[in-house]
Amino acid sequence: MKKCLLVCSLFMVLLLAACSSEKAESSDTDYPERAIEIIVPFAPGGSTDIGGRILEKYLPKYLDNAQFVIVNKPGGSGTIALSDLYASKPDGYTLALTTHRALALQPLYGKTKYKHDSFTPLAKVFGNQQILVVKADAPWQTFDEWLAYVKEHPNEFTFGVSGGIGGGSHLPMAELELQAGITVKPVPFEGTPPAITAILGGHVQGAILQPSDAKALIESGELRAIFNAGGVPVPYFPDIPLLKDQGFDIVYDSNTSLMAPPDLPENIKVKLQEAIKKTMEDPEVIAEFEKASLQVQYGTSEQVQEELDAENEKAAVILKELNLID
């Protein structure tokens, strides 16, 4: 009798294990079975948010007609959103579309549970430069005029930074301060749209932002670009002077990638990567990004991590020089 009970018990254990394995396999095979959330660490209306909504529209075409939902979680220079991603279940239903600078910088301050290499990179989707803009009626017509002014008026020029002091949009100007011997005042904002509103309202004199965010206002004559901190000219504003061409060793581009939580199952990772690649090769998608003045720059997961490593290493050096970290 005891032998019979033991055999029956073993049979039930094996049966349950088989069912569990079959269920897990079915779950992987059937992915996705519900809506996939894409967290954006910045306020609505900025370039990251706009890019995310293009992906939200077209990714379902290449991922079994899946539903994607954009969720904006601004604040903490991206740490609120990325902390949520880090803590989420690695099942493919929570992703984040983030700039490399937001992910690479904040762990250096030692206040995040995650590091710059804690996540699962899926793909880079677009890139951008960073520019300084001022109101069109500002007294500075050129970079040289602006530089002369800030040298003669230390700590008087105010400029908006999206993401906070020590964040990615602050560092280009912070490094320029060190190299040019100037002192200016950064003013933090939770996103680019409120920073632009502050410029137009006269609350700050300028802002560091991505050119796509200012394109319409520059073309309408409401804003003027003073310099480009990126590595290459802005395609649609090639005349904005590059800092590196003005004698400064400063290059800060703004790349944006889709990331997943740590330990994402390989089969789900591959499925997402294939869908993203096909999406970014779609002529309609490329046209949508161009219309939004965003520069499609597809990159593999390996390329994403290489760029994050390089940006993290570079930021560590400049933040130490600024005495923002030990």
C-alpha positions in Angstrom: 0.0 0.0 0.0 2.8 2.4 0.9 4.6 1.5 -2.3 1.5 2.3 -4.2 1.1 5.7 -2.5 4.7 6.5 -3.2 4.4 5.6 -6.8 1.2 7.7 -7.1 2.9 10.6 -5.4 5.9 10.5 -7.7 3.6 10.3 -10.7 1.7 13.4 -9.6 4.9 15.3 -9.1 6.2 14.4 -12.5 2.8 15.2 -14.1 2.7 18.6 -12.4 6.3 19.4 -13.5 5.5 18.4 -17.1 2.4 20.6 -17.1 4.3 23.5 -15.6 7.0 23.1 -18.2 4.4 22.9 -21.0 2.7 26.0 -19.7 6.0 27.9 -19.6 6.8 26.8 -23.1 3.4 27.8 -24.3 3.7 31.2 -22.6 7.0 31.8 -24.4 5.6 30.6 -27.7 2.5 32.7 -27.4 4.3 35.9 -26.4 2.9 38.5 -26.5 -0.5 37.7 -25.0 -1.3 41.1 -23.6 -0.3 44.8 -23.9 3.4 45.7 -23.7 4.3 48.8 -21.7 7.0 51.1 -23.0 8.2 53.4 -20.2 9.5 56.8 -21.3 11.6 58.6 -18.6 10.6 62.1 -19.7 7.6 64.3 -20.0 5.2 64.0 -23.0 6.0 66.1 -26.1 9.8 65.6 -26.0 11.8 63.8 -28.7 12.0 60.5 -26.7 8.2 60.6 -26.2 7.6 61.3 -29.9 9.9 58.5 -31.0 8.2 56.2 -28.6 4.8 56.9 -30.0 6.1 56.2 -33.5 7.3 52.8 -32.3 4.0 52.3 -30.5 2.2 52.7 -33.8 4.4 50.5 -36.0 5.9 47.8 -33.8 2.6 45.8 -33.8 3.0 45.3 -37.6 6.1 43.1 -36.9 5.1 41.6 -33.5 2.0 39.5 -33.9 -0.3 42.6 -33.8 0.8 43.2 -30.2 -0.5 46.3 -28.4 2.0 48.8 -27.0 1.3 51.4 -24.5 3.5 54.4 -23.8 3.8 55.4 -20.1 5.6 58.6 -19.2 7.4 58.6 -15.9 9.5 61.8 -15.7 11.6 62.8 -12.8 14.9 62.0 -11.0 16.9 62.4 -14.3 15.3 59.2 -15.5 15.8 57.2 -12.3 12.1 56.9 -11.5 11.4 55.2 -14.8 14.5 53.1 -14.9 14.1 51.9 -11.4 10.6 50.7 -12.3 12.1 48.9 -15.3 14.8 47.3 -13.1 12.2 46.0 -10.6 9.8 44.8 -13.2 9.3 41.1 -14.1 11.5 40.0 -17.0 8.7 38.7 -19.1 8.8 41.1 -22.0 5.7 43.1 -21.0 7.7 46.1 -19.6 10.3 47.9 -21.7 11.8 51.4 -21.6 12.8 53.8 -24.3 15.6 55.8 -22.8 18.5 58.0 -23.8 21.9 56.5 -23.2 22.9 59.5 -21.1 20.0 59.0 -18.6 21.1 55.4 -18.1 24.8 55.9 -18.2 25.0 58.9 -15.8 22.8 58.4 -12.8 24.3 55.2 -11.4 27.6 57.1 -11.0 26.0 59.1 -8.2 25.6 55.8 -6.2 21.9 56.3 -5.5 20.4 53.8 -7.9 19.9 50.0 -7.4 20.9 49.5 -11.0 24.1 50.1 -12.9 24.5 51.2 -16.5 25.0 47.6 -17.5 22.2 46.1 -15.4 19.6 45.9 -18.2 19.0 43.9 -21.4 19.6 46.1 -24.4 17.3 45.4 -27.3 18.3 47.9 -30.0 19.2 51.6 -30.6 16.5 53.3 -32.6 17.5 56.9 -33.1 20.0 59.5 -32.3 20.3 63.3 -32.1 22.7 66.1 -31.2 22.4 68.6 -28.4 22.3 72.3 -29.0 22.1 75.5 -27.0 19.1 77.7 -28.0 18.2 81.2 -27.0 15.3 83.5 -27.9 15.6 85.0 -31.3 15.6 88.5 -29.9 18.5 87.8 -27.6 21.5 90.1 -28.1 23.9 87.3 -29.3 23.8 86.5 -33.0 26.8 84.2 -33.0 28.7 81.7 -30.7 31.6 84.2 -30.4 29.2 87.0 -29.3 27.6 84.7 -26.7 30.9 83.4 -25.4 32.3 87.0 -25.0 29.1 87.9 -23.1 29.3 85.0 -20.6 33.0 85.6 -20.0 32.3 89.3 -19.2 29.1 88.4 -17.1 30.0 85.4 -14.9 27.1 83.5 -13.4 24.5 85.6 -15.1 23.4 83.5 -18.1 20.7 81.1 -17.1 19.8 78.0 -19.2 17.3 75.1 -18.8 18.5 71.5 -18.5 16.1 68.6 -19.0 16.7 65.9 -16.4 18.4 68.0 -13.7 21.8 69.2 -12.6 24.6 66.7 -13.5 22.3 65.1 -16.1 23.0 64.6 -19.8 21.8 68.0 -21.0 23.8 69.7 -18.3 27.2 68.1 -19.0 28.0 69.8 -22.4 27.7 73.2 -20.8 29.5 72.1 -17.6 32.4 70.8 -19.7 32.4 74.1 -21.7 32.6 76.0 -18.4 35.8 74.1 -17.5 37.4 74.4 -20.9 36.4 78.0 -21.6 36.7 79.4 -18.1 33.1 80.6 -17.9 30.4 80.3 -15.2 26.7 80.0 -16.0 23.6 79.0 -14.1 21.8 75.7 -15.0 18.1 75.5 -14.2 16.6 72.0 -14.0 13.3 70.9 -15.7 11.6 67.5 -15.8 11.5 67.6 -19.6 12.2 69.6 -22.7 8.7 71.2 -23.3 8.7 73.0 -19.9 12.3 74.2 -20.6 11.3 75.6 -23.9 8.2 77.3 -22.3 10.6 78.9 -19.8 12.8 80.3 -22.6 9.8 81.8 -24.5 8.4 83.2 -21.3 11.7 84.9 -20.4 12.3 82.8 -17.2 15.6 81.5 -18.5 17.8 82.8 -21.3 18.5 79.5 -23.0 18.4 75.7 -22.9 20.4 72.7 -23.9 18.1 70.4 -25.9 17.9 68.2 -28.9 17.4 70.0 -32.2 14.3 68.1 -33.1 12.6 69.7 -30.1 13.4 73.2 -31.3 13.2 72.8 -35.1 9.8 74.4 -35.6 10.6 77.3 -33.3 14.0 77.9 -35.0 12.3 77.9 -38.4 9.6 80.2 -37.3 12.2 82.7 -36.0 11.3 82.4 -32.3 14.5 80.6 -31.2 18.1 80.8 -32.3 20.8 78.1 -32.0 24.1 79.2 -30.6 26.2 76.0 -30.7 26.0 72.2 -31.4 27.6 70.0 -28.8 27.2 66.9 -31.0 29.8 65.0 -32.9 28.3 65.8 -36.3 26.3 68.7 -37.8 22.5 68.7 -37.4 21.3 67.5 -40.9 18.6 70.2 -41.2 20.7 72.9 -39.4 24.2 72.3 -40.7 25.3 75.9 -40.0 25.0 75.6 -36.2 28.7 75.7 -35.1 30.1 72.5 -33.5 31.9 73.1 -30.2 34.7 70.8 -31.5 35.2 73.1 -34.4 35.5 76.1 -32.1 38.5 74.7 -30.4 36.8 72.7 -27.6 37.2 69.0 -27.0 33.5 68.5 -26.3 31.2 65.9 -28.0 27.8 64.9 -26.6 25.4 63.1 -28.8 22.0 61.9 -27.6 21.3 58.3 -28.5 18.0 56.5 -27.6 17.5 52.8 -27.2 14.9 50.3 -26.2 15.8 48.4 -23.0 14.3 45.5 -21.1 14.8 44.3 -17.5 17.7 42.1 -16.5 17.5 38.4 -17.3 15.0 38.7 -20.1 14.5 35.1 -21.6 16.5 34.7 -24.8 13.6 33.7 -27.0 11.6 36.8 -26.0 14.7 39.0 -26.5 15.2 37.6 -30.0 11.5 38.0 -30.9 11.6 41.7 -29.8 14.9 42.4 -31.5 13.7 41.0 -34.8 10.5 43.0 -34.6 12.4 46.2 -33.8 14.9 45.7 -36.6 12.1 45.2 -39.2 10.3 48.2 -37.8 13.3 50.5 -38.1 13.9 49.3 -41.7 10.3 50.1 -42.7 10.2 53.0 -45.2 7.0 54.4 -43.5 8.7 54.4 -40.1 11.8 56.1 -41.5 9.6 58.7 -43.1 7.7 59.2 -39.7 11.0 59.7 -37.9 12.2 62.2 -40.5 9.0 64.1 -40.3 9.6 64.3 -36.6 13.2 65.5 -37.3 14.6 62.4 -35.5 17.5 60.7 -37.0 17.1 56.9 -37.4 20.2 55.2 -36.1 19.5 51.5 -35.7 22.1 49.6 -33.6 22.3 46.1 -32.2 22.2 45.2 -28.5 26.0 44.8 -28.5 26.4 48.3 -30.0 24.1 49.7 -27.4 26.1 48.3 -24.5 29.4 49.5 -26.0 28.0 53.0 -26.3 26.6 52.9 -22.7 30.0 51.7 -21.4 31.8 54.5 -23.2 29.3 57.1 -22.1 29.5 55.9 -18.5 33.3 56.0 -18.5 33.4 59.5 -20.0 30.8 60.9 -17.6 32.7 59.5 -14.6 35.7 61.6 -15.6 33.8 64.9 -16.1 31.6 64.5 -13.0 34.7 64.0 -10.9 36.2 67.1 -12.4 33.0 69.0 -11.5 33.2 67.5 -7.9 29.8 66.1 -8.4 31.0 62.6 -7.5 34.1 61.3 -5.5 
